[in-house]
Amino acid sequence: MKFTDGYWLMRPGVTARYAAEVAEVRTDTHRMTLYAPVKHVRDRGDTLNSPLLTVECWSPAEGVIGVRTTHHAGSGAHGPEFGLPGAEPHAGKVRRDGDVVELVSGGLALRVDTARPWRLEFTAGREVLTSVGDRGTGFVTDADGRHHMLAQLSLGVGELVYGLGERFTPFVKNGQSVDIWQADGGTSSEQAYKNIPFHLTNRGYGVFVNHPGKVSYEVGSESVGQVQFSVEDQTLEYFVVLGPTPKQVLERYTALTGRPALPPAWALGLWLTTSFTTDYDEVTVNRFVDGMAARGIPLSVFHFDCFWMRGYQWSDFTWDADTFPDPVGMLARLKERGLRVSAWINPYIAQKSALFEEGMREGHLVRRRDGSVWQWDLWQPGMALVDFTSPAARDWYTDKLRTLLHMGVDCFKTDFGERVPTDVVWHDGSDPERMHNYYTHLYNQAVFDLLRAERGEGEALLFARSATAGGQRYPVHWGGDCESHFNAMAESLRGGLSLGLSGFGFWSHDIGGFEGTPTPTVFKRWVQFGLLSSHSRLHGSKSYRVPWDYGEEAVDVTRAFTLLKHRLAPYLHRAAQQAHTTGVPVMRAMVLEFPEDPAAATLDRQYLLGDDLLVAPVFTEDGTVDYYVPEGTWTNVLTGHQVTGPRWVRERHGFDTLPLLARPDSVLPLAADDRHPVSAWANGVELRVHAFADGAERTVVVPRPEGPGESARFHVRRTGDRLRVTTDSPHPWQLRVGGPEGIPYAVPAGTGETEVPYPL
């Protein structure tokens, strides 16, 4: 929200008060509290008739410093609050030298000179990362009498801001006004399904605003050299998170707010859905499944979208008997074919559903202040909302889902959760404004916890649309309702990369687009992109996404890239393990991997998939693609063609290829079995060595398909014209240098050390 009218004036009706100096500082070993008047105090009279801000500073974790500014404290705490599972008491230490007081945590320090006008400096060593100046701490009353707390942190010359959730606006957020407020707004507007009050910059730090309600950002858009964030409240709390690299920022942030669970490896395969408003029944489902099998396209998950339930009755969790007269038998038959099953749900209860009366009677639905059930007619006629702040309502809702799990459903697409009213009363007394964003967290948590309890650790999986801070703990999230053209495909990627820089490890999207019907060209290019994402799902609205509807070449492309993803499964599952243990996403913006390369700072049409694969999707009709190659010699995994950077490259690709480049000095583990996403990955694994320099060495882990851990470890080192590989694997394996045309070298089982000429 903008409050000023240029540099000197305020907007009509706006009154602002900013911390001017430190009147008093109180310290103990681990925290300091600053008392800041909003004007300079010259004598005792200046202490009267004027606000005094309380600014508390502490460290909730090493390398993280928190600042909480309060105007009036009498309103007390009102939930909900973001969980901070990684918070540690006493992580920081206060030291004082005369007028200067510092709070130090890890390599991060907050420095305040109490003898000078108000200024907070966040430093790493001798470098000031960011600072809070004379208009950086305060409160504003607007023309409607609403009270806002605000903070401003400085931006340096050339400093760029990223994150703030899955945003489809420009990738670099400088110059944007952003409201952290859940909305069902598609992928082509400033609204977002996943709003995260966390940003990081290319200066080596991030900032998390610990407020679950609406947070209004001005990112160099009101004051060009500042990031301002404000909340309509009496208290504002934020954490500055040290890197110095972007990866380290994410590691610290996700250590504090929670790391993603590890999805099951079977979810890496191809998902196919009925699509939304299409006509379908078991005959249609079988036609799809049979069609994929007949065309040699392995399918891992089949998803039933909304109309598996009867119209007007979502969600009652009852199969439409006219369409699916034998759901238990149908699910069993799909399981016999090796498929997992996903079912669409949402947290809304339509009035026609039998569950509406039950939920109203039992008090499980959100109510208005007059005690009536909150309802409206958007989405579902007479729709009500499950109150997940009530333990009884949570159990009631998840019991309905448990019945579906016992039928044979494996996971759920937790759709919606954004259109949450603020004129209601919650069971636990939560503040309605703060609950608007936080509701999705309770919704996804309830479903994920059920899946974890019923299916076991490592088997729980969602396909969720909405999220807020901490929601990364319940993967996977997908990009929502995009259109079916190249612009929407690029919007989706931009949003996914932004979400990855907001602490989310896994992300997917609707291959082919959701609204409308893609052209065959768009479909084939989106298939390439989708099968080189962390999770891959074919889905549409009014048209099917079976590849033969888009021509025989689309079938070939879908088959080839599905088989490729299966071969990449050990590599991708290792990247998933990294996301689970470090918070670094599987799909990584280039700035995350190459923060020292200025050319990488703004790239949003390419990404790193895991540590070693650069992916540049094609967004043009004629197959032309422009992409940037960082320093070194990169090898196209599909063609063997090498490109040396740093430089920009323009290429034209047919539908069988795209820029999929292996990093210099990388060793890519490829599964022998390309028919399934889960196999004995270490048995027969191919190690593909790319542009290995003399003296280079890499350790490659082939993970266990079931959960965390590893099946085998290989250490590869080049010395002169010799390549030496040592391993603990008891299985046979292969070595190949360069692209797919390289000569394979087979190594028998039980060979602990192998030496071969380089190149082969």
C-alpha positions in Angstrom: 0.0 0.0 0.0 1.3 3.4 -0.9 1.1 6.1 1.7 3.2 9.0 0.4 2.6 11.5 -2.3 6.0 11.9 -3.8 9.0 12.5 -1.5 7.7 15.3 0.7 4.0 14.8 1.1 1.5 12.2 2.3 -1.6 11.1 0.5 -4.8 12.8 1.5 -6.0 11.8 5.0 -2.8 9.9 5.8 -0.8 10.5 8.9 2.5 8.8 9.5 4.7 8.5 12.5 8.2 7.1 12.3 10.8 6.1 14.9 13.2 9.0 15.3 15.8 7.8 17.8 16.4 5.4 20.7 15.2 6.8 24.0 16.2 3.7 26.0 17.6 0.2 25.3 17.1 -2.8 27.5 19.3 -5.8 26.9 19.8 -9.3 28.3 22.1 -12.0 27.0 20.0 -12.9 24.0 17.8 -10.0 23.1 17.4 -6.3 23.1 14.4 -4.0 23.3 14.6 -0.5 21.9 12.1 2.2 22.9 11.7 4.6 20.0 9.8 8.0 20.2 8.5 9.3 17.0 10.2 12.7 17.5 13.5 13.8 18.8 13.3 14.3 22.6 15.0 17.6 23.7 13.5 17.9 27.2 11.0 16.1 29.4 8.1 17.9 27.8 8.7 16.0 24.6 7.9 12.7 26.3 4.3 13.8 26.6 1.4 13.4 24.1 3.4 11.4 21.6 3.7 7.7 20.6 6.5 5.5 21.7 7.3 2.4 19.6 8.6 -0.8 21.2 11.1 -2.6 19.0 12.1 -6.0 20.2 15.1 -7.7 18.5 16.2 -11.4 18.9 17.3 -14.4 17.0 15.0 -17.4 16.4 17.8 -19.4 14.6 21.4 -19.1 13.7 21.9 -16.5 11.0 18.4 -15.1 11.4 17.4 -11.9 13.3 13.9 -11.0 14.2 12.5 -7.5 14.7 9.0 -6.9 16.2 7.7 -3.4 16.3 4.6 -2.6 18.4 2.6 0.6 18.7 -0.3 -0.3 21.1 0.1 -3.7 22.8 -3.3 -3.9 24.4 -5.0 -5.8 21.6 -3.0 -8.9 22.7 -2.2 -11.9 20.6 -4.8 -13.1 18.1 -4.3 -16.1 15.9 -3.6 -17.8 13.7 0.2 -17.7 13.8 2.7 -19.2 11.4 4.4 -22.2 12.9 8.2 -22.0 13.2 9.2 -25.6 13.8 12.9 -24.7 13.5 13.0 -21.9 16.1 15.7 -22.1 18.7 15.7 -20.2 21.9 18.7 -18.1 22.6 20.2 -18.3 19.2 21.7 -14.8 19.3 24.0 -12.9 21.6 23.9 -9.2 22.6 27.1 -7.2 23.0 27.5 -3.5 23.8 30.3 -1.0 23.3 29.4 2.4 24.6 26.5 3.8 22.6 26.6 0.9 20.1 24.6 -2.2 20.8 24.7 -5.3 18.6 22.7 -8.5 18.3 24.8 -11.2 16.7 23.6 -14.6 15.3 25.9 -16.7 13.2 27.5 -14.4 10.6 24.6 -11.9 10.8 24.5 -8.8 13.1 22.0 -6.1 13.9 23.8 -2.9 14.8 22.3 0.2 16.5 24.0 3.4 17.5 21.8 4.7 20.3 23.4 8.2 20.2 22.4 8.8 16.6 19.1 9.2 14.8 17.1 6.0 14.2 19.0 3.5 12.1 19.2 -0.3 12.1 22.0 -1.9 10.2 22.0 -5.6 9.3 25.6 -6.6 8.6 27.6 -9.6 7.5 31.2 -9.0 8.4 32.0 -5.5 7.4 29.3 -5.4 4.7 25.9 -3.7 5.4 23.4 -6.0 3.7 20.4 -3.7 4.3 19.4 -1.0 6.7 16.3 0.7 8.2 16.5 4.4 8.1 14.4 7.4 9.3 11.2 6.3 7.6 11.8 2.6 8.0 10.0 1.9 11.3 6.6 3.3 12.1 2.8 3.3 11.7 0.3 5.1 9.5 -3.3 6.0 9.9 -5.1 6.3 6.6 -8.0 8.4 5.4 -10.5 5.7 6.7 -8.9 5.6 10.1 -7.2 2.2 9.6 -4.0 1.6 11.5 -1.0 0.2 9.6 2.4 -0.8 10.8 5.2 -0.5 8.3 8.8 -1.2 7.7 11.2 -0.2 5.0 14.5 -2.0 4.2 17.0 -0.4 1.9 17.9 -1.7 -1.6 21.4 -1.2 -2.9 22.3 -0.1 -6.4 21.6 -3.1 -8.7 19.9 -5.1 -5.9 17.1 -7.3 -7.2 14.2 -8.8 -5.3 12.7 -12.3 -5.9 10.0 -14.5 -4.4 6.8 -13.5 -2.6 5.1 -16.8 -3.7 4.0 -18.1 -7.0 3.6 -14.9 -8.9 2.9 -14.6 -12.6 4.0 -11.0 -12.9 7.6 -10.2 -13.9 10.1 -12.5 -12.2 12.2 -9.7 -10.7 9.8 -7.9 -8.3 11.5 -4.5 -8.3 8.9 -1.8 -9.2 5.9 -3.9 -8.3 3.2 -3.5 -5.7 2.3 -6.9 -4.3 -0.5 -7.8 -1.9 -0.1 -11.1 0.0 -3.7 -12.1 -0.2 -5.0 -15.4 -1.5 -7.1 -15.2 -4.6 -8.5 -17.4 -7.4 -7.2 -15.2 -10.1 -5.7 -17.5 -12.8 -2.1 -17.2 -14.0 -2.3 -14.0 -16.0 -3.0 -11.4 -13.4 -1.3 -9.9 -10.3 -3.3 -12.2 -8.1 -1.9 -15.5 -6.8 -2.9 -18.8 -5.3 0.2 -19.1 -3.3 1.1 -15.9 -1.4 4.3 -16.1 0.7 5.5 -13.1 2.7 9.1 -14.0 2.0 11.5 -12.5 -0.4 15.2 -12.8 -1.1 17.6 -10.5 -2.9 20.8 -10.9 -4.9 22.7 -9.2 -2.0 22.8 -12.4 0.1 19.8 -12.2 2.4 16.1 -12.8 2.6 13.2 -11.3 4.6 10.3 -13.2 6.1 7.3 -11.1 7.3 5.8 -13.2 10.1 2.2 -12.2 9.6 -0.4 -14.6 8.2 -2.8 -11.8 7.2 -2.6 -9.3 4.4 0.9 -8.0 3.9 1.2 -5.1 1.4 4.5 -4.7 -0.4 6.0 -1.8 -2.3 9.1 -3.2 -3.9 11.0 -0.2 -5.0 7.7 1.1 -6.2 6.9 3.9 -3.7 10.4 4.7 -2.6 12.7 3.5 -5.3 15.5 2.4 -3.0 13.3 0.6 -0.4 11.3 -2.5 0.0 8.3 -1.5 2.1 5.9 -3.9 3.7 2.9 -3.0 5.9 0.1 -4.7 7.7 -3.2 -3.4 9.2 -2.3 -4.2 12.8 -0.6 -2.8 15.9 2.4 -5.1 15.5 4.7 -6.0 12.7 7.3 -8.7 12.9 9.9 -9.7 10.4 13.1 -11.8 10.1 16.2 -11.0 8.2 17.8 -14.3 7.0 21.5 -14.5 6.1 22.9 -16.4 3.1 25.3 -15.3 1.8 24.2 -17.4 -1.3 20.6 -17.7 -2.3 20.7 -21.4 -1.6 21.8 -20.8 2.0 19.1 -18.2 2.4 16.5 -20.9 1.4 18.2 -23.4 3.7 17.9 -21.1 6.7 14.4 -20.0 5.9 13.0 -23.5 5.4 14.9 -24.7 8.5 12.9 -22.1 10.4 9.5 -22.5 8.7 9.7 -26.2 7.8 11.1 -28.4 5.0 9.0 -30.3 2.4 8.2 -33.9 3.0 9.7 -36.3 0.5 7.1 -37.3 -2.1 7.0 -41.0 -3.1 9.1 -41.9 -6.2 6.1 -43.2 -8.1 4.8 -39.7 -8.3 7.6 -38.8 -10.7 5.8 -40.7 -13.5 3.2 -39.3 -15.8 -0.2 -38.4 -14.5 -3.3 -38.3 -16.7 -6.7 -36.8 -15.7 -10.3 -37.0 -17.0 -10.1 -33.2 -17.3 -12.7 -30.9 -15.7 -16.0 -30.5 -17.6 -15.5 -33.2 -20.2 -17.8 -36.2 -20.4 -16.3 -39.3 -18.8 -17.2 -42.6 -17.2 -15.3 -45.9 -16.7 -15.5 -46.6 -20.4 -13.7 -43.3 -21.0 -11.2 -43.9 -18.4 -10.4 -47.4 -19.8 -10.2 -45.9 -23.3 -7.6 -43.4 -22.0 -5.6 -46.0 -20.1 -5.7 -48.6 -22.9 -4.8 -45.9 -25.4 -1.7 -44.9 -23.5 -0.7 -48.5 -23.2 -1.3 -49.3 -26.8 0.9 -46.4 -27.9 3.7 -47.4 -25.5 3.3 -44.4 -23.2 3.8 -45.5 -19.6 1.2 -44.1 -17.2 1.8 -43.9 -13.4 -1.2 -42.0 -11.9 -4.8 -41.6 -13.1 -6.7 -38.6 -11.7 -10.4 -38.2 -11.4 -11.4 -34.6 -11.6 -14.5 -32.9 -10.1 -17.3 -34.9 -11.8 -16.5 -38.2 -10.2 -19.0 -36.7 -7.7 -22.5 -35.7 -8.7 -23.1 -32.1 -9.9 -24.3 -29.6 -7.4 -23.1 -31.8 -4.5 -19.4 -31.0 -4.2 -18.0 -32.1 -1.9 -19.9 -35.1 -0.6 -17.2 -37.6 -1.4 -19.7 -40.0 -3.0 -19.1 -41.4 -6.5 -21.7 -40.6 -9.1 -23.5 -44.0 -9.4 -24.8 -43.2 -12.8 -21.3 -42.7 -14.1 -19.3 -45.0 -11.9 -21.7 -47.8 -10.6 -18.8 -49.9 -9.3 -16.1 -47.5 -7.9 -14.5 -50.1 -5.7 -14.2 -52.6 -8.6 -13.0 -49.9 -11.0 -10.3 -48.7 -8.6 -9.2 -52.3 -8.1 -9.0 -52.8 -11.9 -6.9 -49.7 -12.3 -4.6 -50.9 -9.5 -4.2 -54.3 -11.3 -2.7 -52.3 -14.2 -0.1 -50.8 -11.9 -1.7 -47.4 -11.6 -2.1 -45.1 -8.6 -5.3 -43.1 -8.3 -5.8 -39.5 -7.4 -9.2 -37.9 -6.6 -10.2 -34.2 -6.7 -11.6 -32.6 -3.6 -12.2 -29.2 -2.2 -13.0 -27.8 1.3 -16.5 -26.5 0.3 -19.8 -28.2 1.0 -22.7 -27.5 -1.4 -26.2 -27.0 0.0 -27.6 -29.9 -2.0 -25.0 -32.3 -0.5 -26.2 -34.5 2.3 -23.2 -33.4 4.2 -24.4 -29.8 4.3 -27.2 -30.5 6.8 -24.9 -32.9 8.8 -22.1 -30.3 8.9 -24.5 -27.5 9.9 -26.1 -29.6 12.6 -22.8 -30.7 14.1 -21.3 -27.2 13.9 -18.6 -28.1 11.4 -19.2 -25.2 9.0 -18.0 -21.7 9.2 -20.6 -19.3 10.6 -21.4 -15.6 10.4 -21.5 -13.4 13.5 -25.2 -13.9 13.8 -24.7 -17.7 14.1 -26.0 -18.6 10.6 -23.8 -20.7 8.3 -21.8 -18.6 5.9 -22.9 -19.3 2.3 -22.7 -18.0 -1.3 -23.4 -19.2 -4.8 -20.0 -18.8 -6.4 -18.5 -22.2 -7.5 -21.2 -24.3 -5.9 -24.8 -23.2 -5.2 -25.3 -22.5 -1.5 -21.7 -23.4 -0.8 -20.4 -23.5 2.8 -16.9 -23.8 4.2 -15.5 -26.5 6.5 -14.1 -24.9 9.7 -10.7 -26.5 10.0 -10.0 -24.6 13.2 -12.4 -27.1 14.9 -10.7 -30.4 15.7 -14.1 -32.1 15.4 -14.7 -30.6 12.0 -11.3 -31.6 10.9 -11.9 -35.2 12.0 -15.4 -35.2 10.4 -13.9 -34.1 7.0 -10.9 -36.4 7.0 -13.1 -39.4 8.0 -15.0 -38.9 4.7 -11.6 -39.0 2.9 -10.5 -42.1 4.9 -13.4 -44.0 3.3 -12.0 -43.1 -0.2 -8.6 -44.3 0.8 -10.0 -47.6 1.9 -11.7 -47.9 -1.5 -8.3 -47.6 -3.2 -7.6 -43.9 -3.7 -4.0 -43.1 -3.2 -3.8 -39.3 -3.0 -5.9 -36.1 -3.4 -5.9 -33.0 -5.4 -6.7 -30.4 -2.8 -8.2 -27.7 -5.0 -9.3 -24.2 -4.0 -8.9 -22.9 -0.5 -8.4 -19.2 -1.6 -11.9 -17.7 -1.5 -12.2 -17.5 2.3 -14.5 -14.8 3.8 -13.6 -12.3 6.4 -17.1 -11.6 7.8 -17.2 -14.8 9.8 -16.5 -16.3 13.2 -14.1 -19.2 13.5 -14.4 -22.0 16.0 -11.1 -21.2 17.7 -11.7 -17.4 17.7 -9.1 -16.7 15.0 -9.0 -13.3 13.5 -10.9 -13.5 10.2 -8.5 -11.3 8.3 -5.5 -13.4 9.3 -7.4 -16.6 8.6 -8.1 -15.7 5.0 -4.5 -16.6 3.9 -3.9 -19.2 6.6 -7.0 -21.3 5.8 -5.3 -23.2 3.0 -2.5 -24.3 5.5 -5.0 -25.9 7.8 -6.8 -27.5 4.8 -3.7 -29.0 3.2 -2.3 -30.0 6.6 -5.4 -31.9 7.5 -5.4 -33.9 4.3 -1.7 -34.5 4.3 -1.7 -35.7 7.9 -4.5 -38.2 7.1 -2.5 -39.5 4.1 0.6 -39.9 6.3 -1.3 -41.7 8.9 -3.1 -44.0 6.5 -0.3 -44.6 3.9 2.8 -44.1 6.0 5.7 -41.7 6.0 7.1 -41.2 2.5 3.8 -42.1 0.8 1.7 -39.0 1.5 1.2 -36.7 -1.5 -1.1 -33.8 -2.4 -1.7 -32.0 -5.6 -2.4 -28.6 -4.0 -3.3 -25.3 -5.6 -3.2 -22.8 -2.7 -0.6 -22.3 0.0 1.0 -19.8 2.4 4.2 -19.7 4.3 5.0 -23.1 5.7 2.8 -24.8 3.1 6.0 -26.2 1.5 5.8 -29.0 4.2 2.9 -30.6 2.3 3.9 -31.2 -1.3 3.2 -31.2 -4.3 1.8 -27.8 -5.5 0.7 -27.1 -9.0 0.3 -23.8 -10.9 -3.5 -23.5 -11.2 -5.7 -22.5 -14.1 -3.6 -21.3 -17.0 -4.7 -20.8 -20.6 -3.5 -23.0 -23.5 -0.9 -20.9 -25.4 2.8 -20.1 -25.2 2.3 -17.0 -23.1 0.5 -19.0 -20.5 3.2 -21.6 -20.6 5.8 -18.9 -19.9 3.6 -17.4 -17.2 3.4 -20.8 -15.5 7.2 -21.3 -15.5 7.7 -17.8 -14.2 5.3 -18.5 -11.3 7.0 -21.9 -10.6 10.5 -20.4 -10.4 9.2 -17.6 -8.1 7.6 -20.2 -5.9 10.9 -22.1 -5.7 12.6 -19.0 -4.5 9.9 -18.8 -1.8 10.9 -22.1 -0.1 8.8 -24.6 -2.1 10.7 -27.7 -3.3 8.2 -29.2 -5.7 6.0 -27.7 -8.4 3.9 -28.8 -11.3 1.5 -27.4 -13.9 -1.3 -28.4 -16.3 0.5 -29.8 -19.4 -1.2 -28.3 -22.4 -2.8 -25.6 -20.4 -6.2 -25.7 -18.6 -8.5 -23.2 -20.2 -9.1 -23.7 -24.0 -7.5 -26.3 -26.2 -3.8 -26.0 -27.2 -2.6 -26.3 -30.8 -0.6 -29.4 -31.5 2.6 -27.3 -31.5 1.8 -25.8 -28.0 0.9 -29.3 -26.7 4.1 -30.9 -27.9 6.3 -28.1 -26.5 4.4 -28.1 -23.2 4.8 -31.9 -23.0 8.6 -31.4 -23.2 8.5 -28.8 -20.5 6.1 -30.7 -18.3 8.1 -34.0 -18.3 11.1 -32.0 -17.4 9.4 -30.6 -14.3 9.5 -32.1 -10.8 6.0 -33.6 -11.4 4.1 -34.1 -14.6 0.3 -34.0 -15.2 -1.8 -33.9 -18.4 -4.9 -31.9 -17.5 -7.5 -29.6 -19.2 -10.9 -28.1 -18.7 -13.3 -28.6 -21.6 -11.0 -30.8 -23.7 -9.1 -33.9 -23.1 -5.3 -34.0 -22.9 -4.7 -37.5 -24.3 -1.8 -37.0 -26.8 -3.4 -38.7 -29.8 -6.0 -35.9 -29.9 -3.1 -33.7 -31.0 -1.6 -35.9 -33.7 0.7 -38.9 -34.0 3.8 -36.7 -33.5 2.3 -35.6 -30.1 2.1 -39.3 -29.2 5.8 -39.8 -30.1 6.9 -36.7 -28.1 4.9 -37.8 -25.1 6.3 -41.3 -25.2 9.9 -40.2 -25.7 9.9 -37.7 -22.9 8.0 -40.0 -20.5 10.7 -42.6 -21.1 13.3 -40.0 -20.6 11.9 -38.9 -17.3 11.9 -42.6 -16.1 15.5 -42.8 -17.0 16.1 -39.6 -15.0 14.2 -40.9 -12.0 17.3 -41.7 -9.8 18.7 -38.2 -10.6 15.3 -36.5 -9.9 14.7 -38.5 -6.7 18.1 -37.4 -5.5 17.1 -33.8 -6.2 13.9 -34.5 -4.3 15.9 -35.7 -1.3 17.9 -32.5 -1.5 14.7 -30.4 -1.4 13.6 -32.5 1.6 16.8 -32.0 3.5 17.9 -28.5 2.5 14.8 -26.7 1.1 16.6 -26.1 -2.3 13.9 -26.7 -5.0 14.1 -29.3 -7.7 13.4 -26.7 -10.3 15.8 -23.9 -9.7 15.9 -20.4 -11.1 19.3 -19.7 -12.7 20.0 -17.0 -10.1 19.9 -19.7 -7.5 22.6 -21.7 -9.1 24.7 -18.9 -10.6 24.4 -15.9 -8.2 27.7 -14.4 -9.2 26.8 -14.3 -12.9 25.0 -11.0 -13.7 23.4 -12.5 -16.8 21.6 -15.1 -14.7 19.9 -12.5 -12.5 16.8 -12.0 -14.7 16.4 -15.3 -16.5 12.9 -16.7 -16.2 12.5 -18.8 -19.4 15.1 -21.5 -18.4 16.0 -23.3 -15.2 18.2 -25.9 -13.6 16.5 -29.2 -13.0 18.4 -30.5 -10.0 22.1 -29.8 -9.8 23.3 -30.5 -13.3 20.6 -30.2 -16.0 19.8 -26.9 -17.7 16.3 -26.8 -19.3 15.2 -24.1 -21.8 11.6 -24.9 -22.9 10.7 -23.8 -26.4 8.0 -21.1 -26.6 7.8 -20.5 -30.3 5.9 -21.9 -33.3 9.0 -22.5 -35.4 11.1 -24.1 -32.6 13.5 -21.1 -32.2 14.8 -20.7 -28.6 17.2 -18.2 -27.1 18.9 -19.3 -23.9 21.9 -18.4 -21.9 24.8 -20.8 -21.2 26.9 -20.1 -18.1 30.7 -20.6 -18.1 32.1 -23.9 -19.2 31.3 -26.6 -21.8 27.7 -27.8 -21.6 26.5 -31.0 -23.4 23.0 -31.5 -24.8 21.8 -34.8 -23.2 19.6 -35.5 -26.2 22.0 -34.8 -29.1 25.5 -34.8 -27.7 26.0 -31.3 -29.1 28.3 -29.1 -26.9 28.0 -25.4 -26.2 30.6 -23.3 -24.4 29.7 -20.3 -22.4 29.3 -17.8 -21.0 27.2 -16.6 -24.0 23.7 -16.4 -25.4 22.7 -19.1 -27.9 19.9 -19.2 -30.5 18.9 -22.6 -31.8 16.0 -24.2 -33.6 14.7 -27.5 -32.4 12.4 -30.1 -33.8 9.8 -31.7 -31.4 12.2 -34.5 -30.5 14.7 -32.1 -28.8 15.1 -28.9 -26.9 18.0 -27.4 -25.0 18.6 -30.0 -22.2 22.2 -29.4 -21.2 24.4 -31.3 -18.7 26.6 -29.1 -16.6 30.4 -29.3 -17.1 32.1 -31.9 -15.0 28.8 -33.6 -14.3 28.0 -37.3 -14.0 24.3 -38.1 -14.7 22.9 -41.4 -13.3 20.3 -42.9 -15.7 18.1 -45.8 -14.8 18.3 -48.9 -17.0 14.5 -49.3 -16.9 12.6 -46.6 -18.9 9.2 -48.2 -18.5 8.6 -47.4 -14.9 9.5 -44.4 -12.6 10.4 -46.8 -9.8 12.8 -49.6 -10.4 16.0 -51.1 -9.0 17.9 -47.9 -10.0 21.4 -49.0 -9.0 21.1 -52.3 -11.0 22.5 -51.5 -14.5 22.6 -47.7 -13.9 24.4 -45.7 -16.6 26.8 -43.0 -15.5 27.0 -40.5 -18.2 30.0 -38.3 -18.0 30.0 -34.8 -19.5 32.9 -32.6 -20.4 35.1 -33.8 -17.5 38.2 -31.6 -17.1 41.5 -33.0 -16.0 41.5 -33.1 -12.2 37.7 -33.0 -12.0 35.9 -35.3 -9.6 32.3 -35.9 -8.6 30.5 -38.2 -6.2 27.2 -39.5 -7.6 24.5 -41.0 -5.3 22.0 -43.4 -6.7 19.1 -43.1 -4.1 16.8 -45.7 -2.8 13.5 -45.6 -4.6 11.7 -46.0 -1.2 12.1 -42.8 0.8 15.4 -41.3 1.9 18.8 -43.0 1.7 21.0 -44.4 -1.0 21.4 -47.6 -2.9 24.9 -46.9 -4.3 27.6 -44.3 -4.4 30.1 -43.7 -7.2 33.2 -41.5 -7.1 34.4 -40.4 -10.5 37.8 -38.7 -11.0 39.8 -37.8 -14.1 43.6 -37.7 -14.1 45.1 -36.9 -17.5 43.7 -39.4 -20.0 42.4 -41.8 -17.4 39.0 -41.9 -15.7 38.8 -43.8 -12.4 35.5 -44.8 -10.8 35.2 -46.3 -7.3 31.9 -47.6 -6.0 30.3 -49.5 -3.2 27.6 -50.9 -5.6 27.2 -54.7 -5.8 25.3 -54.3 -9.1 26.5 -54.1 -12.7 26.6 -50.6 -14.2 27.6 -48.8 -17.3 29.8 -45.8 -18.1 29.2 -43.5 -21.1 31.1 -40.3 -22.0 29.2 -37.4 -23.7 25.8 -37.7 -25.3 23.7 -40.6 -26.3 26.0 -41.6 -29.1 28.9 -42.1 -26.8 30.4 -45.6 -26.4 29.1 -47.4 -23.4 31.5 -49.3 -21.2 29.9 -52.1 -19.2 31.2 -52.9 -15.7 30.3 -56.3 -14.1 28.8 -56.6 -10.6 31.1 -56.4 -7.6 33.7 -54.3 -9.3 34.8 -51.8 -6.7 37.2 -49.8 -8.8 37.3 -49.2 -12.6 39.8 -47.3 -14.7 39.2 -46.5 -18.4 40.8 -44.2 -20.9 39.2 -40.7 -21.3 37.6 -40.2 -23.6 36.4 -43.7 -24.2 
